[in-house]
Amino acid sequence: MALSNIEKQQAKLEKLNEKVKQEKKNIDQRLGHEIIKDAKLDYSSLDQGTLKELASKIVTYLNEDSIAKSNDSVSNQSNEQGTEFDQPQG
């Protein structure tokens, strides 16, 4: 009987994994569609090399944006902490 329960749970897990996989695929497709639509790209010009180049540019932009936000956060924290020490001694 315990084996039957394990097999049922395994079947549920496999179904759930398949759902996750399908949802990731849907997100990939929607994201790609939105980028193509918003950038007004011509489908006929999107060969494998162009796709890789665009993906690389998007990743670079997102990473740079993420780093800039991180640096801004660190800078703001430094400024907030530094104000205690920047006051004149008197």
N, C-alpha and C positions, 0 to 999 in steps of 0.2 A: 504494500500500500504506500509506503514512503517513496518508493521508486516511482510510482504513478504520479504522486504530487510533484516530485522533482521534474519529471518529464513534462508535466503541465506547465510548471513555472518556466522551464527551458523554452517551451513553445511560445509562451507569452513574451519572454525576453527576446526571442528571435523576431516575433512580430513587431515588438517595440523598436528593436534595432533597425528593422526594415522601414518603419515609419520615420525614424530619425534620418536615415539615409535618403529617403524620398523627399523629406522636408529640406534637407541640405541641397539637394538637386534643384528643388523649386526655387530656393533662395538664390542659388547660383544663376539660374536662368533669369529670374526677375532682375537681379542686379545687373547682369549683362545687358538685358533689354533696356533698362533705365539709362545706363551709360551710353549705349548706342543711340538711343532716342534723344537724350539731352545734348549729346555732343554732335547730333545731326550727322552721324557717320553713314557712309554708303556701304551697305552690306556687301556689294560686289568687290569692294576694295579691302575687305577684311580677310586676308589670308593668314596662315599660321604665324608668319613672321611679324605681321602687323599686330596681331592679337598679343603676341608676347611682348612686343615693344610697348604697346599701350598699357598692358598689365604692369610692366616694369615702371613706367612713368607714374602710374597711379599709386603703386606701392611706395615709390620714392617720395611722392608728394605726401602721402599719408604718414610715412615715417618722419619726414621733416616736420610736418605739422605737429605730430605727437611729441617730438623732441622740443620744438619751440614752446609748446604748452607746458611741458615738463620744466624747461628752463625758466619760463615765466613764473611758475609756481615756486621754484627754488629761490628765484630772485625776490619774489614777494615775501617769502618766509625770512630771507636774510634781512630784508629791509625792516620787517616787523621786529625781528630780534635785535637788529642793530640800533634801533631808535633808543633803547635803554642806554647804550654806551656812547651815543653821539651827543648827549646832553652836556652842556658846559659844566665843568666842575667849579664849585664856588663856595 
